[in-house]
């Protein structure tokens, strides 16, 4: 083993946890892919690709992409856990390590895209509500496309070091289960470039940058814009210049933002605490002893957030609801 190679402990399942707990994330992952692909299908099929829908399409792609590779790894691991609980071949370990390692990188990238797109959605709706006369010249489809492209490009640049500094070493010695009390645990050999080549923010500073740029700043913007929306929705005659369709779109943004905050606020607190532990070297006992449980809950909240877009559109968007109904009727006629 080269001096720059280390083994990262990895497991999808907590020790002695019941099977139904493994099935919950598996089903939620599948629902994330299906619902967001259906959203994308509805928008593209009906050529609803203009205006604010550009952002919604970008969010649907990001939400599905952030889960896809991890879902492959998780479902494969779950299948092996059920069929062959005590044996993993060399190729199976390589497959799980590769999909888990790079699936995590992809998830970080597209999760950042999703967070900043919904933040942009809040900012855009704020502009439309606060400056109704000037907004139609400020918010155009071309500018929304450009905004979406910039968000995607920024997320890839932010996470790029993860793809080039830490890579899975497929030639390293296979190491599975260091201790007998570690069922379903395997160790992935990760090759890291020399210390001089590792960007500074891949260590403690990466947690700080992520806390500020991916969690705290977007949450602060969303809290401010959502507070403004709620005030305008409650205040009488606040939308006197706007149509019912516009009011409904603002309600959709409020609902998406509220659900997003429910999942991302705990994640933000978790990352801030991780940064605190990394800097002070003082472990927080509740996080250390219950780390797998905490991550399990956080992942569930994130999956629910990714799924919620479909139900928010279905309840609040009449055109989306009518399209879903027509597609369902066509499917029933064909069968």
Secondary structure, DSSP 8 states (H G I E B T S, - for coil): --TTEEEEEE-SS-TT--HHHHHHHHHHHHHHHHHHHHHHHHHHHTT--STTHHHHHHHHHHHHHHHHHHHHHHHHHHHHHHH-TT---HHHHHHHHHHHHHHHHHHHHHHHHHHHHHHHHHHHHHHHHHTHHHHHHHS-HHHHHHHHHHHHHHHHHHHHHHHHSEEE-TTS--EE-SSTT-TT-EEEEEEE--GGGS-GGGTHHHHHHHIIIIIIHHHHHHHHHHHHHHHHHHSTTTTTTS-HHHHHHHHHHHHHHHHHHHHHHHHHHHHHHHHHHHHH----HHHHHTHHHHHHHHHHHHHHHHHHHHHHHHHH-HHHHHHHHHHHHHHHHH-
